[in-house]
Amino acid sequence: MAGEIEARLKALDLTLPEVASPLANYVPFLHINNQLFISGQLPMRDGAAVTGKLGDTVSVEDGAKAAELCLFNILAQAKAALRDLDRIEQCLQLTGYVNAAPDFTDHPKVINGASDLMVEILGNKGRHTRAAVGCSSLPLGACVEIGAIFAIE
């Protein structure tokens, strides 16, 4: 039987992807006490990262869509860790990294793709603290990477 969050995903016609394997020597998630830490997730589509640099080859709108893909991967990792997304009590924090040209300043608009979708899927449990940081490159040339911390039952 699907829980409330799974039902919301279905109502939004959204399907979580298969979980991605780590690219290096780290774990994809760590469950300790009543917190779940999700390692940075890339915007994977059809097995490849969505690549490019915001303010150069990627528009803010496409960056926000890539951030949504990161969020789907975050929730897929959370489901792998918890087996039931309804165990999430609150999204505590999203940390977003934007592969950006030196003069790009719309990092928050890019990460809003993930933040807005988190609230749409989790409701008030999806409201979170956040950082949106620009950087000169990301793994696999990805345009965005996002990590998360959740409070869980």
C-alpha angles and dihedrals in degrees: 000000000000119000129226096275093046089050090051090051090051092047089052089048090239125145124195116232127235111277116266121233118240116269094216143002101320139088121253092229140006123204112199127163105321097335134090118202116198117199118233111291125208126218098261120185122176091346096307133094120250099243140196143080125281111236090027119044100357127062123222089249093053090045090054090051089051089051088055089055089052089053092052088054091048091053091045089055090047090052091049089051099043104023086213121059090201087075086076108104096178142347100237101184146357118199112197128192119196122200095223143175112246094257096044113117106166096091092131091055090054095049089046085078088070097035095051092047092047090057092043091054101036101029113207089350086067096060107110149163114258150190124202110193131180120222137175096240144357135204114291089006090285116173094219140018125187133186128189144203121204134187107225140186 
